[in-house]
Amino acid sequence: MSVNIKIYNQKIEEVGDIKLSDKIFGVKVNEGLVHQAVVAQMANERQVLAHTKDRSEVRGGGKKPWRQKGTGRARAGSNRSPIWIGGGITFGPRKERNFKKKINKKMKQKALLMVLSDRAISNNLAVLDKLEINGYKTKIINNILDNLEKKVFKPSKARIVKSKPKVDIKSKNQKRSLLMINDKKDDKVKFSGRNLAGVKIININNINILDLIKYKNLILTEESVKNLEKKYNGDNF
C-alpha cells in the first residue's frame, strides 16, 4: 500500500504531496540484515592504527651480549629478544590486520531501503520541495529545523532504533537527531549546518545505512525522493 506524504517549502508551508513508492519506502524490515549491513560498513571504515615492532624491527642487537658459556648467566644471542627490556614484542598488534567484511550488493541495498521504510512508517520522514539558501547562514538552517520539529516530527517509537522517552519538543534537554539529504552538492547548505549539534547534511550520492540508522529523523528534498526511486527501483530484489 503506497503512502502519501506532504511536501513543505522552507517556510514549512504545505505546497503539495508526493506518493512514496512501496519498493523504496514500503520494504518489510529484517533487523538481522540491517545489523549485518551496519557492522560491515563500520568494519570497512575501521583503520589499522596499532602496530608493534617484532625482534627484526627494533633497534640494536648486532652483537652477542656475552659469550655463550662460562659466565654463569643464561645464554643470550641478542638484546632484541622479546624477553629483554626494549626488545621486540611477541604477538602484538600488527598493521597487516584486515577488518574488512563482505556483504552482497543486493543485501546492502535492501538493508538501506529497510531503514528508509522504517523512517517513513514511524513518521520520522519529512520532504522539502528544495533546500537552498543565499549565503552561509547557520541561522536559516536552524530556523528550518526548528519549524520542522514543531510541525512535522512527533515523538514515536521506531522499529529499528528505539526512540527516546516522549518529551516536549521545546524542552531544552531534548537532543536533536536529524539527517538532511539534499539532491545536489551545495556548500552553502553544508557549511551552514555543520555547526549544529545533532545535525548532519549530505547529498544523495553519499547516502549510506550508517548515517540513516544513526539519526532518528530524516529530511529529504523532493528531487532526492525521485532520485532514490530511480536508483532503487526494486526490480533486482
N, C-alpha and C positions, 0 to 999 in steps of 0.2 A: 504493500500500500504506500503510495507516494505521499510525501509530506510537503505542504506549502509553508514557506517561511517568509516573514515580512522583510522588505528591504528598506533600510534607513539611509538618509543622507547624513552629512557630517554634523548637522544640527539635531540629529536624532528625530527627524520627522519622517513619517511613513511616506514613501514615494512609489510603493508597489509591492509585489510579492514575486517569489520565484518557486518553482516546483523542483524539489530535490529528487534526484534520481535514486531509485531503490538500489541500483548496482553500486552506488558510491556511499549513500547515507542510510541504507537500509540493510546492511550486512549483519547477520547474526554473529554475536560476539563469542569468540573462543578464547578464554583467558589464558589457556596454556600456550596457544600460538602467539598471542600478544607478548607474553612473558619471554618466550623464546626469541622473538624479534628484538625486543628491548635489550636483552642480555647480549645478543650477537652484536648489536650496534655499539654498546658500551665496551665490549671486549675489543672490537676492531678499532675503537678510538684510543685504546689504552696505549700509553708509551712505556717503553722499557727504560727505566731510569737507573735502578740499582745495578751496579756492576763491581764485582770484587776481582782482585788480581790473584792468579794462582802462582805457584812457585816459579814458573817460567817467565813471569811478567814483573815480579818485584825486583828492586834494585839490589845489586851486590851478589855475593855468593860465588865469586870466581875462584876463590882459594879454599882449600880444605881447612877448617878451623884448627885442627890439631892432628897429629899423627894417629894412625889407626890403632896402634897398640902401645901399652906401656905407660899411659898417663893415669890410669885408674878411672877414667871417665868413659861414658858411653860413646860408641862410635858416632861420628858426625861427618857428613860429607859436604854440607853446605849450610850456611846460615839463612838460606831461603826456604828451608824446610818448614812445613806448616806447624811443627811443634816448637819452633823458635819464635820468640817475640820479634815482630817485624817481618816474619816470613810470609809465605803465600797462604791463601785461605782455601780450605778444603770444602767442597760442596757449597760454596757461596753463590749468591745470585749472579747470573751472567747476562750480558747484553744480547746473547743469541736466543733468549727465550722468545717464544711466539705465542701470543694470547689470542690470535685471531680465531673466529668461529665462522663457519659457513652456514648460510641459510639460503634456501632456494628463492629465486626471484619472485615466483608466484606467491610463496608463503609470506615473504616480506611485504609485498604489495597488499595482500589480503589483510594482513595484520594492521597495516596503516588504515585501510578502509574501515576496519572494525572500530578503531578509535574514533574516526570521523563520524561513524554511525552512532557511537555511544554519546558523543558530544551533542549530536542532533536530537537523539531520543531524550537525553537528560536536560534539555533546554539550556545547554551551555554553549549554544552556537548563535552568532549574530552575523548578519550580512549587511555590508555598506555598499552603496552604489559606486563609490570610489573613495580613495584615500590619497588626497593631495593637499599640500599646504604651500603657502608662499613664504619662503624664508625658513630659517632654522628656529622654530618656536616650540619649546617644550610645553609651554602653557596651553597651546592649541591642542596638542595631542592629549594632554592631561584632562582638558575640558571634555573632549570627545569621549574619553574613557569614563569619566565621572557620570556623564549623561547616560551612557550605555548601561553602566552598573545600576543606575537608579530606575531606568525604564525597561530594560530588556532582561538582564540577568537576574534570576531569582534563586535563592538557596534551594538546592535539590540534591538528591543522592545519585551520584554517578555509579554505574555498574562496575567499571574497571578500577577507578581510583575513588576511595571513599572520600566524600566531601567533609569539610569541617562542620562543626555544630552550627546550627542556624543562628545567625546574629543579624542585627540591624545593619543595613548597608552603610549607614552613616557612622557606624561605630569606628572610633579611631584605632581599635585593637584588631580590626579585620584586615588581613593582608590581601593585597591584590595577587591574582594569578591569571594573567592574560597573555595569550599568544595572538599577535596580529599578523595575518598573511596578506601581503599586497600582491597584486597581479604583475608588478614590474619592479625593477630595482629603482629605488628612489632614496637618494642620500639625505634629502631634507627630512623625510619622514623617519628614516632610520636613526639619524643622529639626534633628531628632536625627541625621540622616545627612549633613547638608550640610558638616560639617567633616571628614569622612573623605576622605582623598586617593584619587582614582581611583574615586569612587562618585558616582552621580547617581540621584536619586529623582524620578520624575514620576508623574502619574496617567494613566490610559488615554486620556483625552481629548487629551493632549498628545503622544501617540506620534508620532514622526517618524523618517525614514530617517537623518538626520544623527546623531542620538543612537544609533540602533541600530548604525550602522556604526562609530561611534567607540569603543564599548565592546565588549570581547571576549565577556564573559559576560552573559547576560540572565536576570533573575529576574522571573517573573510570578506573580500570585496566581491562584487557580483561577477566580475571578469574572472576572478580566481575560481569560483564555483564552476564556471563554464570550462575553464582550463582543466580542472580536475575531472569533469565528466568526459572531456575529450581524450585525456590521457589514460584514465582508468575506466574504460567503457564496460568492463566486466565480461567481455567476450572470452577472455582466457581463463576464467575461473569456473 
